[in-house]
């Protein structure tokens, strides 16, 4: 199978590679969401040593910088209560944590969640966190530029491999909200 973006030697439907995904991601791919056809979720098997954006883009194609998205876990705090959410922005952007995120979560303070929290709560590997398979009840804040992309490359839940799917499919994920200006 040929991947719709990037230059990958090994691409196939993610449903055929559930064993390479973490449990929550495999469950989401298997069950599907929002009427997204399973064959539109593609897994590309990649070297975990080059999973970070700069090295990944250098190896698999510079065009991926504008067609891949990073998912980060944020913690919004108000009083003694902490709300966790995931944010997805294109790789050349950064998340507006103190503006768009804080406002959307109704938090007094917002920050990136500690690595242990992000990994522990999502069941995914650090450096591979993806919006696919997030915990029930989490908000997923999507920058509108991500949703507007025909195809987007995101993490697969592990550092080995990535998922490629239509930007519109991300907006159909549970808890997804498109937030203008999330990526700056």
N, C-alpha and C positions, 0 to 999 in steps of 0.2 A: 504494500500500500504506500502511496505517496502522500506525505503530509502537505496540507494546504499552504503552510508557511514554513520558512526555515529550510535548512538542508540537513535532513535526518536520514540516517541509514536504516533505522529500525522503527517503523511506525505501524500501528494496527489499532483496531477498535479497543478502547479501554476495557470493554466487557470481556475481551479475550485475555486480559492480563490482570485479572482481579488479584492474583497471588502476589503481584508486585506493588499493590496499593495497601495502605494502612486500612484497618477494619472499617473506620467510619467512611472513608472515601470509597472503598469497594462496595459498601452497602448502598451509598448514594448512587453510584454508577449502576449497580444491579437493579435498584428499584426505580431509578429515573426520577424526573421532576418536570413539572410544567409542560408535559407533552413534548419534551425535547427527544427526538429520535436517538436511540442508543448509538447508532452508527456515526452520529455527529460528535461523539466524545472520543477523541483519539489520544492514545498513549504513545509517547515517543520514549524509547529506552535510552537513557543517557548516562554518562559517567558522573557519579556523585562528587567526584573531586572538582568538577567544574560547574557545580550547581549554582554558584553565586552569579548574579546577573552579568557583571563585566566579563568574567571568564567564559560564561556560557555564550554570550553574544559574539565574542571574539571567535569562538570555535564553530558556532552554528549559523552565523550570518548577522551582519550589522543591522539588517532590516528588523530583526527581532526586538531591538531596543524599543521601537515604537509600537510593536505588536505583542509585547509580553506585558504582564501585569504582576505586581508584587502584592501579596496578601500579608497584612500585619494585624496583630491582635492588640487592641487598645483597652484601657481600663478607664472608665469614667467614674468619678467619685463625687458624691453629694452627701454631706453629713457622714454617717458611718457606712453608707451603702456603696458598693462597687458594682458597676455594670460592665460586663465584658462584651465586646463587639469585634467584628472583623472589618477591615477596610481594604478595598482593592483599588489601586491606581496604576496607571501605566508606568512601566519601569523607569522612564525618564523623568517622572514626577515624584513628589514626596507628599505624604498625607498631611493635610492641614489639621493637625491634632488640636491645637489651641483655639482654632476658629470653627471650622465646619463640624468637626467631630464633637467637640465640647457642646456646641449649640444643639446638634441633633440629639445627643444623649441627655440633654438637660442637666449636664454635670457642672459642678463648680470648678472642677479640675479634671483634665484628661491627660493621659500619658501612654506611652507604649507599655504594654504589660510585660512583666519580667519573663525571661525565657522559660523558666520553670513553670510558670502559670500558663503561658501560651501552649507549651508542649503537653503539659499535664491535662489541661482542660479540653484540648482539641484531639488528643490521641495521635498527633502527627509529629513528624520530625522537624526540628528547627531548621530553617532553610528550605523547607518543602511545604510549608503551610499553604493550604489552598482553600478557596471558598466552597469547594465541593465537599460536603460531608461535615459541615460545622455542627456543633451541639444544638439540639432543639432549643428554641427560644432565643437564640442569639440574633442580634441585628447584623446584617451584612450591608455595609455602606459601600456603594459602587460609584466611582466617578463616572460621569456621563460619557467621557471619552472612551472608557473601557467598553461600555455597552454599544457604542457607535462603531466599534471595530468589527469587520466581517468575521475574522478569526482572531482569537486571543490565546496566547500561551500562558498557562498558570502552573503552579506547583501541582504535584500529584499526591501530596501527603508524605512523601519521602524525598530524600535528596537525589535518589536514583529515579530519573524519569520526570516527565512533564506531561500535562494534559493540554490538548488544543481543542477548543470548542468555540462556537459562535458567540460573539459578544452578547447577543440577545438572549442566549441560553443562560448567561450569568444572571440576568435580570429576573429570570423565572425561578431562581433558587429560593428555598424557604428563607424568609426574613429579609430578602433583598429590598433595598431602597436606593434609588438613584439620587445622588446628592450632587448638585451643581457646585463646582468649586472645591470638591474634596481633594483633588490633586492639584498641587501648585508647583 
